[in-house]
Amino acid sequence: MTRDDTIAEILRLQHRIMRDSMRHHSRTMVDEGLTPAQFHLLVFLHGSEGVPTAEAADALGVKPNIASGVVQRVVDRGWVRRHSSPEDGRVRLLSLTEDGIALVNEAVEEAERGFVSHLDMLSDEQVEQLAGILATIVAAGRSGE
């Protein structure tokens, strides 16, 4: 198998892993009545102290007026709060509420359980190799940011 063939196979496998992960996330979205954009916003906000609405719109790949509708629906559900930036009171920041954090944590844990079930099929040595390979890929991606 050539390097190009191997890379094509890796991409196919990565796509499959992403689809499996999305399936697990979809359970949470369906259970909670979330749209993909709303779920994406919640995941994007997870772990942040506050994100400007414009940055959230950019992360969603939508115009700010579209993002404001997405934001309003998750605010109304009690998962996100709007607050002023301490540096510039004119800037509105978005952050998850405790309920929002719990919801995202639940979705992540569900996806992780699904992924770990696949890792259970690997030997300890294969798991260590995979961890090293993924760490190298992540480090390479960060250096290119």
One Martini backbone bead per residue (centre of mass of N, CA, C, O) as a GRO file, in nm:
protein
  145
    1MET     BB    1   0.096   0.036   0.023
    2THR     BB    2   0.068   0.352  -0.012
    3ARG     BB    3   0.070   0.651   0.134
    4ASP     BB    4  -0.188   0.755  -0.003
    5ASP     BB    5  -0.360   0.508   0.072
    6THR     BB    6  -0.322   0.533   0.378
    7ILE     BB    7  -0.439   0.816   0.406
    8ALA     BB    8  -0.715   0.748   0.293
    9GLU     BB    9  -0.780   0.545   0.518
   10ILE     BB   10  -0.758   0.737   0.754
   11LEU     BB   11  -0.984   0.928   0.659
   12ARG     BB   12  -1.205   0.716   0.663
   13LEU     BB   13  -1.177   0.649   0.967
   14GLN     BB   14  -1.220   0.931   1.077
   15HIS     BB   15  -1.503   0.962   0.967
   16ARG     BB   16  -1.622   0.726   1.126
   17ILE     BB   17  -1.563   0.837   1.407
   18MET     BB   18  -1.727   1.098   1.372
   19ARG     BB   19  -1.999   0.960   1.321
   20ASP     BB   20  -2.013   0.813   1.590
   21SER     BB   21  -2.001   1.068   1.763
   22MET     BB   22  -2.252   1.204   1.643
   23ARG     BB   23  -2.449   0.990   1.736
   24HIS     BB   24  -2.412   1.046   2.036
   25HIS     BB   25  -2.486   1.350   2.023
   26SER     BB   26  -2.771   1.315   1.901
   27ARG     BB   27  -2.907   1.211   2.151
   28THR     BB   28  -2.893   1.475   2.305
   29MET     BB   29  -3.036   1.654   2.101
   30VAL     BB   30  -3.302   1.501   2.098
   31ASP     BB   31  -3.363   1.495   2.403
   32GLU     BB   32  -3.337   1.835   2.410
   33GLY     BB   33  -3.411   1.987   2.135
   34LEU     BB   34  -3.160   2.035   1.952
   35THR     BB   35  -2.976   2.193   1.742
   36PRO     BB   36  -2.681   2.191   1.592
   37ALA     BB   37  -2.614   2.490   1.653
   38GLN     BB   38  -2.669   2.481   1.955
   39PHE     BB   39  -2.469   2.259   2.023
   40HIS     BB   40  -2.218   2.394   1.910
   41LEU     BB   41  -2.227   2.633   2.100
   42LEU     BB   42  -2.200   2.482   2.366
   43VAL     BB   43  -1.927   2.353   2.300
   44PHE     BB   44  -1.773   2.617   2.244
   45LEU     BB   45  -1.826   2.737   2.544
   46HIS     BB   46  -1.680   2.523   2.670
   47GLY     BB   47  -1.440   2.647   2.903
   48SER     BB   48  -1.531   2.936   2.909
   49GLU     BB   49  -1.568   3.269   3.038
   50GLY     BB   50  -1.613   3.425   2.757
   51VAL     BB   51  -1.793   3.508   2.454
   52PRO     BB   52  -1.833   3.673   2.192
   53THR     BB   53  -2.082   3.681   1.970
   54ALA     BB   54  -1.907   3.709   1.713
   55GLU     BB   55  -1.734   3.455   1.772
   56ALA     BB   56  -1.968   3.256   1.773
   57ALA     BB   57  -2.057   3.307   1.484
   58ASP     BB   58  -1.791   3.219   1.356
   59ALA     BB   59  -1.795   2.925   1.470
   60LEU     BB   60  -2.078   2.866   1.317
   61GLY     BB   61  -2.087   3.012   1.029
   62VAL     BB   62  -2.243   3.288   1.090
   63LYS     BB   63  -2.429   3.544   1.120
   64PRO     BB   64  -2.507   3.745   1.381
   65ASN     BB   65  -2.822   3.735   1.339
   66ILE     BB   66  -2.834   3.426   1.355
   67ALA     BB   67  -2.688   3.383   1.626
   68SER     BB   68  -2.895   3.533   1.805
   69GLY     BB   69  -3.114   3.313   1.781
   70VAL     BB   70  -2.954   3.082   1.898
   71VAL     BB   71  -2.889   3.217   2.165
   72GLN     BB   72  -3.175   3.276   2.266
   73ARG     BB   73  -3.266   2.977   2.293
   74VAL     BB   74  -3.044   2.898   2.512
   75VAL     BB   75  -3.123   3.111   2.713
   76ASP     BB   76  -3.423   3.025   2.749
   77ARG     BB   77  -3.319   2.729   2.857
   78GLY     BB   78  -3.058   2.789   3.062
   79TRP     BB   79  -2.748   2.745   2.922
   80VAL     BB   80  -2.715   3.059   2.874
   81ARG     BB   81  -2.528   3.364   2.930
   82ARG     BB   82  -2.535   3.709   2.955
   83HIS     BB   83  -2.252   3.941   2.963
   84SER     BB   84  -2.031   4.166   3.059
   85SER     BB   85  -1.741   4.297   3.002
   86PRO     BB   86  -1.488   4.398   3.210
   87GLU     BB   87  -1.332   4.574   2.988
   88ASP     BB   88  -1.618   4.606   2.806
   89GLY     BB   89  -1.947   4.687   2.855
   90ARG     BB   90  -2.039   4.666   2.543
   91VAL     BB   91  -1.959   4.374   2.563
   92ARG     BB   92  -2.098   4.064   2.490
   93LEU     BB   93  -2.114   3.768   2.671
   94LEU     BB   94  -2.074   3.411   2.662
   95SER     BB   95  -2.203   3.152   2.885
   96LEU     BB   96  -2.232   2.891   3.076
   97THR     BB   97  -2.423   2.731   3.268
   98GLU     BB   98  -2.464   2.478   3.476
   99ASP     BB   99  -2.663   2.334   3.285
  100GLY     BB  100  -2.482   2.355   3.033
  101ILE     BB  101  -2.243   2.199   3.143
  102ALA     BB  102  -2.396   1.936   3.203
  103LEU     BB  103  -2.487   1.879   2.915
  104VAL     BB  104  -2.208   1.863   2.782
  105ASN     BB  105  -2.088   1.649   2.966
  106GLU     BB  106  -2.289   1.429   2.888
  107ALA     BB  107  -2.221   1.421   2.585
  108VAL     BB  108  -1.921   1.358   2.616
  109GLU     BB  109  -1.948   1.099   2.780
  110GLU     BB  110  -2.103   0.942   2.567
  111ALA     BB  111  -1.885   0.958   2.346
  112GLU     BB  112  -1.656   0.832   2.513
  113ARG     BB  113  -1.784   0.558   2.558
  114GLY     BB  114  -1.790   0.484   2.261
  115PHE     BB  115  -1.483   0.507   2.210
  116VAL     BB  116  -1.380   0.315   2.435
  117SER     BB  117  -1.509   0.062   2.317
  118HIS     BB  118  -1.298   0.057   2.087
  119LEU     BB  119  -1.035   0.050   2.264
  120ASP     BB  120  -1.088  -0.234   2.397
  121MET     BB  121  -0.966  -0.384   2.130
  122LEU     BB  122  -0.696  -0.297   2.233
  123SER     BB  123  -0.396  -0.295   2.320
  124ASP     BB  124  -0.185  -0.139   2.526
  125GLU     BB  125   0.020  -0.072   2.302
  126GLN     BB  126  -0.183   0.055   2.102
  127VAL     BB  127  -0.279   0.280   2.287
  128GLU     BB  128  -0.002   0.416   2.319
  129GLN     BB  129   0.044   0.470   2.020
  130LEU     BB  130  -0.207   0.639   1.970
  131ALA     BB  131  -0.143   0.861   2.173
  132GLY     BB  132   0.120   0.953   2.034
  133ILE     BB  133   0.002   1.021   1.758
  134LEU     BB  134  -0.213   1.226   1.848
  135ALA     BB  135  -0.016   1.420   1.987
  136THR     BB  136   0.138   1.490   1.728
  137ILE     BB  137  -0.101   1.602   1.567
  138VAL     BB  138  -0.182   1.825   1.767
  139ALA     BB  139   0.090   1.972   1.772
  140ALA     BB  140   0.096   2.037   1.470
  141GLY     BB  141  -0.168   2.203   1.470
  142ARG     BB  142  -0.072   2.422   1.676
  143SER     BB  143   0.178   2.527   1.511
  144GLY     BB  144  -0.030   2.626   1.266
  145GLU     BB  145  -0.204   2.866   1.413
   0.00000   0.00000   0.00000
